[in-house]
């Protein structure tokens, strides 16, 4: 079962977040083989983190909750809230398989929060700029709650364009980057 987890930073928690970075990475190392995608959301100037996204393949909702709420930053009070949803990996790959690699171009998290009939269950035809894409679902996988996409785009408006605008209660666009330990 695949899960989308988005920890949103609490205002004023940047210093604490920095102090816990090694603990965070060590915790995530324990889930390396389950990771589909990961990385921080960022301020518009892309200088500071504002949240943390993890998409994983885990056995069940209980394990997903243990992952989300056992994270060291969550335990220490870095985050103001956590969005945890079942997710379906429509692209069938991890972010490390993205043909565009980690480098070039700006990256975004696009969250469409559902309202009414399901939308955007299949990926857009032009998938070249999609890093990860899939519907957000209830714990049992039966109810559509929205859509989450990680996308490379020239700007926020282009990123937002991967979802059908009038089919959601709200669409959020967050600056995002590939996450994990620096390999340098």
N, C-alpha and C positions, 0 to 999 in steps of 0.2 A: 504494500500500500504506500502510495506516495503522499507526502504532506508538505504544505507550504507554511512556513513559520516566519512571522515578521515581528521582531521586537522593536518597539519605537522608544527612542531615548526620552528620558525625563529631562525637562529643562534644567540646566545647571549641573548635569551629571558628567560632563566631558572629562574632567580631571579624574573622577572615579573610574570612568570607562578606560582611560589610559593606564591607570594603575593595575587594572585587571586584564590587560590585553594578553599577557602570556597565559594566564589562567584560562581565558576564553579560548585561545588557540589550542591549548592542551586538551581542553574539554572537547573541542571540535575534532581534534586528532583521533579521539576515540570513536568518531562517527565517519571517518574518512571514506570507508568503503560504501557507506550508505548515501553519501552526498551526490546530489544531482546539480546543485548550484549553491553558491554562497557569496556573501559580500555585503559591505555596508552601504546604506543609503547615505547621502551626503547633502550638505548645505548647497545652495545654488552656485556658490563660488568653488565648490568641490574641495574645500579645505578641511572641513570637519565632519565627522560622522553624525548622523541623526537617527540611525537605527541599524538593524542587522537582519538580513534575509538569509534563510536557510531552506532549501528544498531537499527533502530526503526521502528515501525508500525505507520504511520501517514496518515492523510486523503488524502493528495495530494501533488504534487511537491511544491506548493507555501508554504505550512506549513513546508515542509522539508527545503526549503531555509530559511525561517524565523528562524527555529531552528538553522541551521548551521551558519548563519551570525549574529544572535542575541546573540550567546554564548559570555560570558564576555571576555574570552581570545582572541577571534577573534576581538571583539570591541576594545580591548586595544593594539592590535598589537603583541600578542604572536605568532601567526601563520604566516607562509610564504605563505601557500596556503591551499585550501580546496578541497577535492574530494567529490562530492556528486552525488550519482547514485541511481537509483531504484535498488532494490535487491530482490531476491526471496529466502525465507527461506526454502531451500530444506529439511532440517532436521525437520522442524515443531516444534522447541522448542527454549527456551531461553538458554543462557549460564548457568543460575542457574539450569537448568534441566540436564546439562552435567553429565553423570554418574561418570566421573572422579573427580568431585568436583573442588574446587578452588585451592587446594594445590599442590600435587605431580607433578613433571616434569616441564620442560620448555615449555612455550607457545609461539606461533608465529602467526603473521598476514602474510598470503601469498596472494599477489595480482598478478593475471595474467591479464595483460593489453592486450585486444583483438586485433586480426588481422585476418581478413578473416572470415571463417566459424566458427560458434559457437562451443565451446569445453567444455567438463566437465560440461554439464548442469545437470547431475545427480551426486549425491555424489559417491565417490569411494565405492566399495563393503565393504571394511573394514572401518567401521565408528566409531569404538571404540575410536579413538583419535581425532575425529572431534568435536569441540565445537560449531561452526557455519559454514555454507557452503551455497553458492549460487551464481548465475550469477549476474553480474553487467549489468544493462540495461539502455537504454535511458529513458527520462522522461515519454514517452508514453508506455514504456515496450516492444516496438516492436523490438528494435535493441540490439543485444548482444554486450557489450563493454568489457567483461572480466569476471573474477571470483574472488571472495573474500572468504577466508577461515580463520577461527581461529582454530588452531590445537595444540595439545600437541604432542611433538616429542622430541627425544633424541638430535637432533641437527638441524641446519639450512638446511642441505642437505636433511634430512628425511622430514622436513616440506615442502620443495620445491617439493618433490616427490608426493604430493597430486594432483598436476596439471600435465597435459600432456605437457612436456617441449616444444616440437616443434610446438605447436598450438598457441603460444602467441608472441606478439612483444617484450614483456619483462615480467619477473617474478621478483617481489620484495619480499624479506623475511625480516620481522621486528620482533625483539624480542617484546613480548607483555605480559601483565598480566591482570587478572581480575581487573576491576576497581570499583570505588565507595568509599563511606565513609568506613573508618576502623570501623569494628564492635566491636573492643576491647575497 
